[in-house]
């Protein structure tokens, strides 16, 4: 994967899209992204993890190039005002979990021993599938509440909580508050197959994440 996809995409394809003055820095930005699946990371924090110096404008430009190359999407915050969307840190989504596996020295996470890391990979896979399916994907956060994804497009308008742990009111508090404020969006919990029934106690639809990454919310669109 590293030799056949990652290196040609970064070393050849992206360079053909635009002038890249610091190819090593571009690789480092990509490395931070694949090390932060489905995480909200400020440009300043990305900058601080780079071995070589780079201006914030350069970091933002390289994120845009990685998105053009279909390697990484920097999801924007869902907000009414453009200024708030632009000022908020991006949520980093690697657009194929095989890239995560290729870059991870420890290999894929074990769901029993590494539940938090496994959950991040599941969330990344769900967001990547939605983005690759042509949906407009963003996130919402108003401290202390958060929605993992806000989706608009051919699937309809959805607000998603993605969790492989217990489904309880505390975990879906952000989801419930978001749809209370934005009634055009339908709430959806994506979780393990054995936990979908728990969401029904709160009047929220649920899907197993394995089903979502195959077809999205196709069975719930009616």
C-alpha positions as CSV (number, residue, x, y, z in Angstrom):
1,X,0.0,0.0,0.0
2,X,2.8,2.4,0.9
3,X,4.7,1.8,-2.3
4,X,1.8,1.3,-4.7
5,X,-0.7,4.0,-3.5
6,X,0.7,6.4,-0.9
7,X,4.0,7.3,-2.5
8,X,2.7,7.6,-6.1
9,X,-0.2,9.7,-4.9
10,X,1.9,12.1,-2.8
11,X,5.1,12.0,-4.8
12,X,3.7,12.2,-8.3
13,X,0.0,12.9,-8.4
14,X,-0.2,15.7,-6.0
15,X,2.9,17.3,-7.4
16,X,1.1,17.3,-10.8
17,X,-1.9,19.1,-9.3
18,X,0.0,22.1,-7.9
19,X,3.4,23.4,-7.0
20,X,4.7,21.7,-3.9
21,X,7.7,23.5,-2.5
22,X,8.2,21.2,0.4
23,X,7.3,17.6,-0.5
24,X,8.7,16.3,2.8
25,X,6.4,18.6,4.7
26,X,3.5,17.4,2.6
27,X,4.3,13.8,3.7
28,X,4.5,15.0,7.3
29,X,1.0,16.6,7.1
30,X,-0.3,13.4,5.6
31,X,1.3,11.4,8.4
32,X,-0.4,13.6,11.1
33,X,-3.7,13.1,9.3
34,X,-3.5,9.3,9.2
35,X,-2.4,9.3,12.8
36,X,-5.5,11.3,13.8
37,X,-8.5,9.5,12.2
38,X,-11.8,11.2,12.8
39,X,-10.3,13.7,15.2
40,X,-10.8,17.5,15.3
41,X,-7.3,18.9,15.1
42,X,-6.5,22.6,14.8
43,X,-4.0,23.8,12.2
44,X,-1.8,25.0,15.0
45,X,-1.7,21.5,16.5
46,X,-0.9,19.9,13.1
47,X,1.9,22.5,12.7
48,X,3.3,21.6,16.1
49,X,3.6,17.9,15.2
50,X,5.7,18.6,12.0
51,X,9.4,17.9,12.1
52,X,10.0,20.7,9.6
53,X,8.7,24.3,10.0
54,X,5.7,25.3,7.9
55,X,3.4,28.3,8.0
56,X,-0.3,27.7,8.8
57,X,-1.2,28.8,5.3
58,X,1.1,26.0,4.0
59,X,-0.5,23.4,6.2
60,X,-4.0,24.5,5.1
61,X,-2.8,24.4,1.4
62,X,-1.4,20.9,1.8
63,X,-4.6,19.7,3.5
64,X,-6.5,21.0,0.5
65,X,-4.1,19.1,-1.9
66,X,-4.6,15.9,0.0
67,X,-8.3,16.3,-0.3
68,X,-8.0,16.9,-4.1
69,X,-6.0,13.7,-4.3
70,X,-8.8,11.8,-2.4
71,X,-6.5,10.9,0.4
72,X,-7.7,13.0,3.3
73,X,-10.8,15.2,3.9
74,X,-10.7,18.1,6.3
75,X,-14.3,18.3,7.4
76,X,-15.7,21.7,8.3
77,X,-17.8,22.6,11.2
78,X,-21.6,22.9,10.6
79,X,-22.5,26.5,11.4
80,X,-24.9,29.1,9.9
81,X,-22.1,31.7,9.5
82,X,-19.3,31.2,7.1
83,X,-16.9,33.0,9.4
84,X,-17.6,30.3,12.1
85,X,-17.1,27.5,9.7
86,X,-13.8,28.9,8.5
87,X,-12.5,29.7,12.0
88,X,-13.2,26.2,13.4
89,X,-10.6,23.5,13.3
90,X,-11.1,20.7,10.8
91,X,-12.0,17.1,11.5
92,X,-9.5,14.9,9.7
93,X,-10.8,11.9,7.8
94,X,-8.6,9.5,6.0
95,X,-10.6,8.5,2.9
96,X,-9.7,4.8,2.9
97,X,-9.0,2.8,6.1
98,X,-6.5,0.8,4.2
99,X,-4.3,3.9,4.3
100,X,-4.7,3.9,8.1
101,X,-3.6,0.3,8.2
102,X,-0.6,0.9,5.9
103,X,0.6,3.8,8.1
104,X,0.0,2.2,11.5
105,X,3.1,0.6,12.9
106,X,1.0,-1.3,15.4
107,X,-1.4,-2.6,12.8
108,X,-5.2,-2.4,13.0
109,X,-6.7,-1.9,16.5
110,X,-8.0,-4.8,18.5
111,X,-11.6,-4.0,19.5
112,X,-11.2,-5.7,22.9
113,X,-7.8,-4.3,23.9
114,X,-8.0,-0.9,22.2
115,X,-11.7,0.1,22.2
116,X,-11.0,3.9,21.8
117,X,-8.7,3.4,18.8
118,X,-11.0,0.8,17.3
119,X,-13.9,3.3,17.7
120,X,-11.9,6.0,15.9
121,X,-11.2,3.7,13.0
122,X,-14.9,2.8,12.8
123,X,-15.9,6.4,12.8
124,X,-13.3,7.2,10.2
125,X,-14.6,4.4,8.0
126,X,-18.2,5.7,8.3
127,X,-17.3,9.3,7.5
128,X,-15.1,8.3,4.6
129,X,-17.9,6.2,3.1
130,X,-20.3,9.1,3.3
131,X,-17.7,11.5,1.8
132,X,-16.8,9.1,-1.0
133,X,-20.5,8.6,-1.7
134,X,-20.8,12.2,-2.7
135,X,-22.5,13.5,0.5
136,X,-21.6,16.8,2.1
137,X,-20.2,15.9,5.4
138,X,-19.4,18.2,8.3
139,X,-19.4,18.0,12.1
140,X,-21.1,20.0,14.9
141,X,-19.7,21.0,18.3
142,X,-21.0,23.4,20.9
143,X,-19.1,22.6,24.1
144,X,-19.7,20.2,25.8
145,X,-22.0,18.8,23.1
146,X,-20.9,17.3,19.8
147,X,-22.3,15.5,16.8
148,X,-19.9,13.2,14.9
149,X,-21.3,14.0,11.5
150,X,-23.9,16.1,9.8
151,X,-24.7,14.8,6.3
152,X,-26.6,16.4,3.5
153,X,-27.0,15.1,0.0
154,X,-28.7,12.4,-2.0
155,X,-29.1,10.4,1.3
156,X,-31.1,13.2,2.8
157,X,-30.3,15.3,5.9
158,X,-28.9,13.3,8.8
159,X,-27.1,13.9,12.1
160,X,-24.9,11.0,13.2
161,X,-23.6,9.7,16.5
162,X,-21.0,6.9,15.8
163,X,-20.2,4.8,18.8
164,X,-19.1,1.2,19.3
165,X,-19.7,1.5,23.1
166,X,-22.8,1.6,25.2
167,X,-25.7,3.7,23.8
168,X,-27.2,5.8,26.6
169,X,-28.7,9.3,26.9
170,X,-25.4,10.9,27.9
171,X,-23.7,9.6,24.8
172,X,-26.4,10.8,22.4
173,X,-27.0,14.1,24.3
174,X,-25.3,16.1,21.5
175,X,-27.3,14.3,18.8
176,X,-30.6,15.0,20.6
177,X,-29.8,18.7,21.1
178,X,-28.7,19.2,17.5
179,X,-31.9,17.8,16.0
180,X,-33.9,19.8,18.5
181,X,-32.3,23.0,17.2
182,X,-32.1,21.8,13.5
183,X,-35.4,20.0,12.8
184,X,-34.6,19.4,9.1
185,X,-32.1,16.7,10.2
186,X,-32.9,13.2,11.2
187,X,-30.9,11.6,14.0
188,X,-29.1,8.3,13.5
189,X,-26.9,6.2,15.8
190,X,-24.3,4.0,14.2
191,X,-23.1,1.3,16.6
192,X,-22.3,-2.4,17.0
193,X,-24.9,-4.7,15.6
194,X,-25.8,-5.9,19.2
195,X,-26.5,-2.4,20.5
196,X,-28.9,-0.9,17.9
197,X,-32.0,-1.7,19.9
198,X,-30.7,0.5,22.8
199,X,-31.1,3.6,20.6
200,X,-34.8,2.9,20.2
201,X,-35.4,3.7,23.9
202,X,-34.7,7.3,23.0
203,X,-36.8,7.4,19.8
204,X,-33.7,7.4,17.6
205,X,-33.0,5.1,14.6
206,X,-29.9,3.0,14.7
207,X,-27.8,1.0,12.2
208,X,-24.9,-1.4,12.7
209,X,-21.7,0.3,11.4
210,X,-21.0,-2.8,9.2
211,X,-24.3,-2.1,7.4
212,X,-23.7,1.7,7.1
213,X,-20.3,1.3,5.4
214,X,-21.9,-0.9,2.8
215,X,-24.9,1.1,1.9
216,X,-25.4,4.1,4.1
217,X,-28.8,4.8,5.6
218,X,-30.5,3.2,2.6
219,X,-33.0,1.1,4.7
220,X,-34.1,4.2,6.7
221,X,-34.6,6.8,4.0
222,X,-38.3,6.3,3.6
